[in-house]
Amino acid sequence: MKLLCSIRRTGVFLSPWLSAAYVLRKKLLIFVGMKHLAKLLPITLAAAGLWACQPKDIIPEPVRVEELPEAEILAQVRSDVPNTAFYKDIFLDGGCELNPGIKEKGVVINGRLPYALEKAGIGDAEYFFATIDDVGDGWTQNDNDLQRLTMVGNPEDVNGVLLYPDGQPRFRMVYIFGGHSNPHGSTLGADGRSRVKTFYENGGSYVGSCAGAFLAGAYANGGRRSYFNILYNGNMNSTDVGNSSIDMLIESDIFSKYYGPSKGTLVKGIRHNGGGYLDTGLTPEGTESLAIFKDEAGRNSSAKPYYNQPSVWAYKASEYSGRMVVTGSHPEDAPSGDILDLTASMFRYAWDGVGKAFVKEVLRSGDLIPVSPGIGDLQCHHFVLCPAADVKNLSISVSYQGDYDMEIYMKRGSFAFPDAAPEYSASASSEGRVTLTTGPVEKGLWYVTVRCATTVESKEIVIKPDAGLGRYFIYYGRKDVLNGVPYSIQADWEY
């Protein structure tokens, strides 16, 4: 056979008998093959039938769930949870034309904080204090430059010290000392005054004494001034009582929740130097009178215009604004007694009045949401998701540029602040991304919080160290966080 094949490949001429033999061989092979095929065909068909009867892997149809409209989801969000995520507790403004500290025996102690802060448990503070103790001596250009760099902004912190990049309050509250109200507002400029107004409207509380109370409104003695106007179109009138003391009658029981004094208490001998009283005819709805003026020391003041007029008052513009608590006098100087209790209670009432937490966006499965200008140091941003059916698994990813300590928290029933016992949490495990994953999750509303744990380091600077005058803070370390960390957030889940 090998010879035959070889002869064919070489093209050698074959004799007729040899050619006939070759054709016969080919037919014989075909016949034998058909016989074998006939034997194998039933087996092959049977195997094919068995294979066809085997169960196949069926790809299930995706579960189709009708998601709730955004308005219905947001209607479920709580509006009674205060914001608790701040860089620090309080910023104190003793800047240009204000007293840069409390007074002791009539003398300003530069840099001395109100005694009531300690009693109220408020210790995490920063401040700006000018170098001039006597407000009658005006202000220096260097002080004003530093004041604006601090409170208005600079290239490393374009928002100013009071605000996060998105305009939310970076401190829980601000305190404004006494002094000359209109000159101080003028040195801040329109942009500086706007920073304070935004701080209050977006949830930061405000406490002020004397000039600090005037600055909270819009008018003084009926004239428009360079004020913050957080007590919208509010007016204060001067008492014309200078370098003296005055009595106040507590007419609200709100202070009894804190340190007192209780309603009906006559608090005597509060330092007073040119302050004012609230004009109740130019007061927004919701303003609370907490105490009223009575007699100036050593005289009957019943015929005076300020007598029985508000001496301490509060105002909260909305559930998302802070609470303003101010007085036309100077109780912040007192180290003890009812006056100290009154001041500490003012601080705590403002503390409890910070704005409510709010939701930035509703998260939908698969949607990538960019957040810019981003998140600030120790700030929290809040989101919600609301699966319409139980979820097999869920993931939330936050992506950003740079080496930042970003965290994600998730909680059922309320905002997922880190200190609010969230059910799920995750922190950055690699540069630029953090992902929170869960197992099965029940349907309904879930709160998601993103927190930036990266923050600056701060240091107090004395402007005139030889004389111990003027103080402010500088930041170092992770200053890049001050202008915000832009990020994107995406949730994914499967029913």
C-alpha positions in Angstrom: 0.0 0.0 0.0 2.9 2.4 0.8 4.3 1.6 -2.6 1.0 2.3 -4.3 0.7 5.7 -2.6 4.2 6.5 -3.4 3.7 5.7 -7.1 0.6 7.9 -7.2 2.5 10.9 -5.6 5.3 10.6 -8.1 2.9 10.7 -11.0 4.3 7.3 -12.5 2.1 5.8 -15.2 0.0 2.8 -13.8 -1.0 -0.1 -15.8 -4.7 -0.8 -16.4 -4.8 -3.8 -14.0 -3.0 -1.9 -11.3 -5.4 1.1 -11.7 -8.4 -1.2 -11.5 -7.1 -2.7 -8.3 -6.8 0.8 -6.8 -10.4 1.7 -7.6 -11.6 -1.6 -6.1 -9.7 -0.9 -2.9 -11.3 2.5 -2.5 -14.8 1.1 -2.9 -14.1 -1.6 -0.4 -13.0 1.0 2.2 -16.1 3.0 1.7 -18.3 -0.1 2.2 -16.5 -1.1 5.4 -16.8 2.5 6.7 -20.6 2.5 6.1 -21.0 -0.8 8.0 -19.2 0.6 11.0 -21.2 3.9 10.8 -24.4 1.9 10.7 -23.4 0.2 14.0 -22.3 3.5 15.6 -25.3 5.6 14.6 -27.8 4.3 17.2 -25.3 4.9 19.9 -24.5 8.4 18.7 -28.1 9.4 18.5 -28.9 8.0 21.9 -26.1 10.0 23.4 -27.3 13.1 21.7 -30.8 12.5 23.1 -29.5 12.1 26.6 -27.5 15.3 26.3 -30.5 17.2 25.0 -32.5 16.0 28.0 -30.0 17.3 30.6 -31.1 20.5 32.6 -29.4 23.6 31.3 -28.0 26.6 33.4 -30.8 29.2 33.1 -29.8 32.8 33.4 -32.4 34.5 35.6 -34.2 37.6 34.5 -33.0 40.6 36.6 -35.3 41.6 39.5 -37.2 44.7 38.4 -38.0 47.0 41.3 -39.6 50.3 41.0 -37.5 52.9 43.0 -39.0 55.6 45.0 -39.0 59.2 43.7 -36.4 61.5 45.2 -39.0 63.7 46.9 -40.5 60.7 48.7 -37.0 59.6 49.9 -36.1 63.1 51.2 -39.5 63.4 53.0 -38.3 60.5 55.2 -35.1 62.3 56.3 -34.9 63.4 59.9 -34.8 67.1 60.5 -34.2 67.0 64.3 -30.6 65.8 64.4 -28.0 68.6 65.1 -24.7 68.8 63.3 -21.9 67.6 65.5 -19.0 67.6 63.1 -16.8 70.7 63.5 -13.1 71.4 63.5 -13.3 73.1 66.9 -15.9 74.3 69.4 -15.5 78.1 69.3 -13.8 81.0 67.5 -13.4 84.3 69.5 -13.2 87.6 67.7 -11.4 90.3 69.7 -10.1 92.0 66.5 -9.7 95.6 65.4 -11.8 98.0 67.5 -12.9 95.3 69.9 -11.7 94.4 73.4 -9.0 91.7 72.9 -9.9 89.9 76.1 -12.1 90.3 79.2 -11.6 93.1 81.7 -10.4 92.8 85.2 -10.9 95.8 87.5 -11.6 97.9 84.4 -8.4 96.8 82.6 -8.4 94.6 79.5 -6.3 91.5 79.9 -5.1 90.8 76.4 -5.9 87.3 75.4 -8.0 86.4 78.5 -11.0 84.3 77.5 -14.4 84.6 79.3 -14.5 82.6 82.5 -17.8 81.1 81.5 -16.3 79.0 78.8 -14.6 76.8 81.4 -17.9 76.4 83.3 -19.8 75.6 80.2 -17.2 73.0 79.2 -16.1 74.7 76.0 -12.4 74.5 75.7 -11.4 73.7 72.1 -10.9 77.3 70.9 -9.1 79.5 68.5 -9.2 83.3 68.3 -8.0 86.6 66.9 -7.0 89.3 69.3 -5.7 92.7 68.2 -2.7 94.4 69.8 -4.5 97.5 71.0 -6.2 97.1 74.4 -8.1 100.4 74.5 -10.6 100.5 71.6 -10.4 104.3 71.8 -6.9 104.1 70.4 -8.1 102.7 67.0 -6.4 99.9 65.2 -3.2 99.2 63.3 -2.8 98.2 59.7 -0.9 95.1 60.6 -3.7 94.0 62.9 -6.2 94.6 60.2 -4.2 92.7 57.6 -3.8 89.7 60.0 -7.5 89.9 60.9 -8.5 89.7 57.2 -6.1 86.9 56.4 -7.7 85.0 59.3 -11.4 85.7 59.0 -11.8 86.6 55.4 -9.3 84.3 53.7 -6.0 83.8 52.1 -4.7 81.6 49.2 -4.1 78.6 51.6 -7.6 79.1 53.1 -9.8 80.9 50.7 -12.9 80.4 52.8 -11.6 82.1 56.0 -11.2 80.4 59.3 -15.0 80.2 60.1 -16.1 78.3 57.0 -15.6 75.0 55.3 -15.1 75.0 51.5 -18.8 74.5 50.9 -19.8 77.3 53.2 -20.7 75.2 56.2 -19.5 76.3 59.7 -16.1 75.1 60.6 -16.6 76.0 64.3 -19.6 75.2 66.4 -20.0 78.9 67.5 -18.4 82.3 67.3 -18.1 84.8 70.2 -17.7 88.6 69.5 -16.3 90.7 72.3 -17.4 94.3 73.2 -15.9 97.4 71.8 -16.7 99.6 68.9 -19.2 97.8 66.7 -19.4 99.8 63.5 -15.6 100.4 63.2 -15.0 96.6 63.7 -17.5 95.8 61.0 -15.8 98.3 58.7 -12.4 96.7 59.2 -13.8 93.3 58.3 -15.2 94.7 55.0 -18.3 93.5 53.2 -16.7 90.1 52.4 -15.7 89.6 56.1 -19.1 90.5 57.3 -20.6 88.1 54.7 -18.4 85.3 56.2 -20.0 85.7 59.6 -23.5 85.9 58.2 -23.0 82.8 56.1 -21.5 81.0 59.2 -24.7 81.7 61.1 -27.2 81.0 58.3 -25.6 77.6 57.6 -25.7 76.4 61.2 -23.0 78.1 63.4 -24.2 79.7 66.6 -23.3 83.3 67.6 -22.7 84.8 71.0 -22.0 88.4 71.6 -21.5 91.0 74.3 -22.2 94.8 73.9 -20.6 95.5 70.5 -21.1 91.8 69.6 -24.8 92.3 70.1 -24.9 95.5 68.0 -23.0 93.7 65.2 -25.6 90.9 65.1 -28.3 93.3 63.8 -28.5 95.8 61.0 -29.2 99.1 62.7 -28.1 101.1 65.7 -30.3 103.9 67.0 -32.2 103.6 63.7 -29.2 104.1 61.4 -27.9 101.4 59.0 -24.4 100.2 60.0 -21.7 97.9 58.8 -23.1 95.0 60.7 -23.7 91.3 60.1 -27.5 91.5 59.9 -28.1 88.0 61.2 -30.9 89.4 63.3 -32.6 90.4 60.1 -33.1 94.2 60.0 -32.8 94.3 63.8 -32.2 97.5 65.6 -30.5 98.3 69.0 -30.8 101.5 70.9 -28.1 102.8 73.2 -28.7 103.0 76.9 -26.3 105.9 77.3 -25.1 104.2 80.5 -21.3 104.2 80.5 -18.6 102.8 82.8 -21.2 101.6 85.3 -23.1 98.4 86.2 -26.7 97.5 85.8 -29.3 94.9 87.0 -31.2 92.4 84.9 -34.3 90.5 85.6 -34.4 87.0 84.1 -37.8 86.5 82.4 -37.3 83.1 80.7 -36.9 79.7 82.3 -34.6 78.6 79.5 -31.4 79.1 81.7 -32.7 76.7 84.3 -31.8 73.9 81.8 -28.2 74.8 82.3 -26.6 76.7 85.1 -29.3 79.3 85.9 -30.3 81.8 86.9 -34.0 80.8 87.1 -36.9 82.9 85.9 -37.6 85.8 88.2 -34.0 86.1 89.5 -32.7 89.7 89.7 -29.0 89.5 88.6 -27.3 92.6 90.1 -24.2 94.5 89.2 -23.4 93.4 85.6 -20.7 95.6 84.0 -22.2 98.0 81.5 -20.3 100.4 79.3 -22.3 102.1 76.5 -24.3 99.0 75.5 -27.8 98.9 74.2 -31.2 97.2 74.4 -33.2 95.5 71.7 -35.7 97.6 69.8 -38.8 95.3 69.9 -40.4 97.3 67.1 -37.7 96.1 64.7 -37.4 92.5 65.5 -37.9 89.4 63.3 -40.5 86.9 64.4 -39.2 84.3 66.7 -36.8 86.5 68.7 -36.8 85.6 72.4 -36.4 88.1 75.2 -34.5 86.2 78.0 -33.8 89.1 80.4 -34.7 92.7 80.8 -32.9 95.8 82.1 -33.8 97.1 85.5 -31.9 99.7 87.5 -28.5 101.1 86.9 -26.3 100.9 90.0 -27.2 103.5 92.6 -30.2 105.0 91.0 -33.9 104.4 90.0 -34.0 103.9 86.3 -37.7 103.3 85.9 -38.0 106.5 83.8 -35.2 105.5 81.4 -35.9 104.3 77.9 -34.1 101.0 78.5 -36.0 100.1 81.6 -37.9 96.8 81.2 -36.5 96.5 77.7 -34.7 93.3 76.5 -31.1 93.0 77.8 -30.5 89.4 76.7 -32.1 88.0 73.6 -31.9 85.0 71.3 -32.9 84.3 67.7 -32.8 81.2 65.5 -33.7 82.0 61.9 -34.4 78.4 60.8 -33.8 74.8 61.9 -30.7 74.9 59.7 -29.3 78.2 61.1 -27.4 78.6 64.3 -28.8 80.3 67.4 -27.8 83.8 68.2 -27.6 84.6 72.0 -26.5 88.2 72.8 -26.5 90.8 75.6 -26.1 94.6 75.6 -23.9 94.4 78.7 -20.6 92.7 79.8 -21.4 89.6 81.9 -18.4 87.8 80.4 -16.0 89.4 82.9 -17.5 87.8 85.9 -15.5 85.0 87.6 -18.3 83.7 89.9 -21.9 84.1 91.0 -25.2 84.6 89.1 -23.4 86.6 86.4 -21.0 83.8 85.6 -24.0 81.4 85.6 -25.9 83.6 83.2 -23.0 83.8 80.8 -22.3 80.1 80.9 -26.0 79.4 80.2 -25.9 81.8 77.2 -23.0 79.8 75.7 -24.8 76.5 76.3 -28.1 77.7 74.9 -26.2 78.8 71.7 -24.3 75.5 71.7 -27.6 73.5 71.6 -28.9 75.7 68.8 -26.5 74.8 66.1 -28.1 73.9 62.7 -29.5 70.6 61.9 -27.7 68.0 59.8 -28.8 67.8 56.2 -28.5 65.5 53.2 -26.5 66.6 50.1 -27.7 63.9 47.6 -29.8 60.8 47.3 -27.6 57.9 46.2 -28.9 55.6 43.3 -27.3 52.3 42.4 -24.7 52.8 39.7 -24.8 56.7 39.7 -21.4 58.5 40.2 -21.9 61.7 42.1 -19.0 64.3 42.0 -18.7 66.5 45.1 -16.9 69.8 44.6 -15.4 72.1 46.1 -15.1 69.1 48.4 -14.9 68.3 52.1 -12.9 70.1 54.8 -10.9 68.9 57.8 -13.0 66.9 60.2 -16.1 67.8 58.3 -19.0 65.3 57.5 -21.1 65.2 54.4 -24.3 63.2 54.5 -26.2 61.2 51.8 -29.1 58.7 51.9 -29.9 55.6 49.9 -33.3 53.9 49.9 -33.5 50.4 48.2 -37.1 49.6 47.3 -36.5 45.9 48.2 -34.1 43.9 50.2 -30.5 43.9 48.9 -28.2 40.9 48.5 -25.0 43.0 48.7 -24.1 46.7 48.7 -21.0 48.8 48.2 -20.2 52.5 48.6 -17.0 53.8 47.1 -15.4 57.3 47.6 -12.7 58.3 45.1 -10.4 61.3 45.4 -6.9 62.5 44.4 -4.2 62.5 47.1 -3.3 60.9 50.4 -6.2 61.8 52.7 -7.8 59.9 55.6 -11.3 59.5 54.2 -14.0 57.5 56.0 -17.5 56.2 55.2 -20.2 55.4 57.7 -23.7 53.9 57.2 -26.6 53.8 59.7 -30.3 53.0 59.8 -32.7 55.5 61.3 -30.5 58.6 61.7 -27.4 60.4 60.5 -24.3 58.3 60.5 -22.0 60.5 62.5 -18.9 58.5 63.7 -20.0 58.9 67.3 -23.6 57.8 66.6 -22.9 54.1 66.6 -23.2 53.4 62.8 -23.8 49.8 61.7 -21.1 49.9 59.0 -17.9 51.8 58.6 -14.8 51.8 56.4 -11.6 53.9 56.3 -9.1 54.5 53.5 -7.0 51.4 52.8 -5.2 52.9 49.8 -4.4 56.3 48.4 -7.3 57.8 46.6 -10.1 55.4 47.4 -12.2 54.0 50.2 -14.9 51.3 49.9 -17.6 50.2 52.3 -19.1 46.8 51.6 -22.0 45.0 53.3 -23.8 41.7 53.1 -27.6 41.6 52.8 -29.2 44.9 53.6 -32.9 45.5 54.4 -34.9 47.8 52.2 -35.7 51.3 53.3 -33.8 54.5 54.2 -30.1 54.3 55.1 -27.9 57.3 56.0 -24.4 57.5 54.6 -21.7 59.8 55.9 -18.4 60.7 54.4 -15.8 62.2 56.8 -12.4 63.7 56.1 -10.2 62.8 59.1 -7.2 64.7 57.8 -6.7 68.0 59.6 -4.2 70.8 60.1 -2.0 71.4 63.1 -2.3 74.9 64.7 -0.1 77.1 66.8 -0.8 80.3 68.7 1.3 83.3 67.6 1.7 86.4 69.8 1.9 89.4 67.5 4.0 91.6 70.0 5.7 89.0 72.2 7.7 91.5 74.2 4.5 93.2 75.4 2.3 90.1 75.2 -0.2 91.8 72.9 -2.2 90.4 70.1 -2.8 86.7 69.4 -3.9 84.5 66.5 -3.4 81.0 65.1 -1.4 79.8 62.2 -1.8 76.4 60.5 0.8 74.0 59.4 1.0 70.4 58.3 -1.9 69.3 56.1 -2.9 72.8 55.0 -4.0 71.5 51.6 -7.2 70.2 53.2 -8.4 73.8 54.0 -9.5 74.5 50.5 -11.3 71.1 50.3 -10.9 67.6 49.0 -13.0 67.1 45.9 -14.3 63.5 45.6 -16.8 61.3 43.9 -19.2 58.9 45.6 -21.0 55.9 44.1 -23.3 53.3 45.6 -24.0 49.9 43.9 -26.4 47.2 45.1 -28.1 44.1 43.7 -31.6 42.9 44.5 
